[in-house]
Amino acid sequence: MKTFENVKKLQMKPLDFLVILILMMASFAPFLLLSSRTQAPSNFAQLRVNGKVIKTFNLSKNSSYRYKAKDGDINDIAVKNGKIGIVYANCDDQICVRKGFIDKVGQTIVCLPHKLVIEVMTSSNKPEDNKDNKVVDYG
C-alpha cells in the first residue's frame, strides 16, 4: 500500500502541465526574437583583398563575379537568393568554398591564401557611405 501512495504523490497535477507548457514556449522566445532581427532585406556584401575594397554586392540581385589577381589567384563568387558564397577557388585548402553561402550581417568568408574577405553588412554600412574611405585591416 505504501508504494501506491508514493506513486500517487509523484503524479502530475493539471497545473503542472500548464507550467511546463509556458516554460517550453518561453524557451523559444530568444530564438524568435534574434532570428527576426538579424535578417534585413537590404543587405550587401563587401569583397576586400589585402584590406582594400574591391567590389560591393547587392544580395537582393543574383549575380556572379570572378576575382582574378595578377599572381593568378582566382575566386568565383556567386550571389543567389539573398546569399553570397565562393563557388570556386584555385587555392589548396578550399576552406572558403566549403564555407558555403552566407546571408546574415557580420558573417564572413575568408580565403587566407588569396588574402580575400567577403563580409555581409547592412545597407547603412556600404563603402559609398564611408566618405573617409577608411579601410579596416584584419590581418
C-alpha positions as CSV (number, residue, x, y, z in Angstrom):
1,M,0.0,0.0,0.0
2,K,2.8,2.4,0.7
3,T,4.2,2.1,-2.9
4,F,0.8,3.0,-4.3
5,E,0.7,6.1,-2.1
6,N,4.3,7.1,-3.2
7,V,3.3,6.8,-6.9
8,K,0.2,8.9,-6.3
9,K,2.3,11.7,-4.8
10,L,4.6,11.7,-7.9
11,Q,1.7,12.0,-10.4
12,M,1.5,15.4,-12.2
13,K,-1.3,17.8,-11.3
14,P,-3.3,19.7,-14.1
15,L,-1.5,22.9,-13.2
16,D,1.9,21.2,-13.7
17,F,1.1,20.7,-17.4
18,L,0.3,24.4,-17.7
19,V,3.6,25.4,-16.1
20,I,5.6,23.1,-18.4
21,L,3.8,24.4,-21.5
22,I,4.5,28.1,-20.5
23,L,8.2,27.3,-19.8
24,M,8.5,25.5,-23.2
25,M,7.0,28.4,-25.1
26,A,9.3,30.9,-23.2
27,S,12.4,28.8,-24.2
28,F,11.7,29.6,-27.9
29,A,11.3,33.4,-27.4
30,P,15.0,34.3,-27.7
31,F,15.3,32.3,-30.9
32,L,12.3,34.1,-32.5
33,L,13.5,37.5,-31.4
34,L,17.1,37.1,-32.6
35,S,16.3,35.4,-35.9
36,S,13.8,38.1,-36.9
37,R,16.3,41.0,-36.2
38,T,19.3,39.5,-38.0
39,Q,17.8,39.3,-41.4
40,A,17.4,42.6,-43.3
41,P,16.0,42.8,-46.8
42,S,18.7,45.3,-48.0
43,N,21.9,43.6,-47.1
44,F,25.1,44.0,-49.0
45,A,28.4,42.1,-49.1
46,Q,31.8,43.6,-49.5
47,L,34.8,41.9,-51.1
48,R,38.1,43.0,-49.7
49,V,41.6,41.9,-50.7
50,N,44.5,42.9,-48.5
51,G,42.1,45.2,-46.7
52,K,41.2,47.1,-49.9
53,V,37.6,47.2,-51.1
54,I,37.4,45.5,-54.5
55,K,33.6,45.2,-55.0
56,T,30.3,45.6,-53.2
57,F,27.5,43.1,-54.0
58,N,23.7,43.7,-53.6
59,L,22.4,40.5,-52.1
60,S,18.9,41.1,-53.5
61,K,20.2,40.6,-57.1
62,N,21.5,37.3,-58.3
63,S,24.9,37.7,-59.9
64,S,28.4,36.2,-60.3
65,Y,31.8,37.7,-60.2
66,R,35.3,36.4,-60.9
67,Y,38.2,37.9,-58.9
68,K,41.5,37.3,-60.7
69,A,44.7,38.7,-59.2
70,K,47.9,39.4,-61.1
71,D,49.6,36.5,-59.5
72,G,47.0,34.0,-60.8
73,D,44.7,33.8,-57.7
74,I,41.1,33.1,-58.8
75,N,37.9,33.2,-56.8
76,D,34.5,32.8,-58.4
77,I,31.8,34.5,-56.2
78,A,28.1,33.9,-56.6
79,V,25.0,35.7,-55.2
80,K,21.9,33.6,-55.2
81,N,18.6,34.0,-53.3
82,G,20.0,36.7,-51.0
83,K,23.1,34.8,-50.1
84,I,26.7,35.1,-51.2
85,G,29.4,32.4,-51.4
86,I,32.6,31.4,-53.2
87,V,31.8,28.6,-55.6
88,Y,35.4,28.1,-57.0
89,A,38.9,29.0,-55.8
90,N,42.3,27.8,-57.0
91,C,43.8,27.7,-53.5
92,D,44.9,24.5,-52.0
93,D,42.8,24.3,-48.8
94,Q,39.3,25.2,-50.3
95,I,38.1,26.3,-46.9
96,C,36.4,29.4,-48.5
97,V,34.5,27.2,-50.9
98,R,33.4,24.7,-48.2
99,K,32.1,27.6,-46.0
100,G,29.1,27.7,-48.3
101,F,26.7,30.7,-48.7
102,I,26.2,33.3,-46.0
103,D,23.5,36.0,-45.6
104,K,23.5,37.3,-42.0
105,V,25.0,40.6,-41.1
106,G,28.5,40.2,-39.7
107,Q,29.2,36.7,-41.3
108,T,32.4,36.4,-43.3
109,I,34.1,34.1,-45.8
110,V,37.8,34.2,-45.7
111,C,40.3,32.8,-48.2
112,L,43.7,33.1,-46.4
113,P,45.9,32.0,-49.3
114,H,44.4,34.8,-51.5
115,K,44.1,37.3,-48.6
116,L,40.4,37.7,-49.6
117,V,37.5,38.5,-47.2
118,I,33.7,38.7,-48.0
119,E,31.6,40.3,-45.3
120,V,27.8,40.7,-45.2
121,M,26.7,44.1,-43.9
122,T,23.6,46.3,-43.8
123,S,23.0,49.0,-46.4
124,S,23.9,51.7,-43.9
125,N,27.5,50.3,-43.8
126,K,28.1,50.4,-47.6
127,P,31.5,51.7,-48.6
128,E,29.9,54.5,-50.6
129,D,28.5,55.9,-47.3
130,N,32.0,56.0,-45.8
131,K,33.3,59.4,-47.0
132,D,36.7,59.0,-45.4
133,N,37.1,55.7,-47.3
134,K,38.7,54.1,-44.2
135,V,40.0,50.5,-44.7
136,V,39.9,48.0,-41.9
137,D,42.8,45.6,-41.9
138,Y,42.0,42.3,-40.2
139,G,45.5,40.9,-40.9
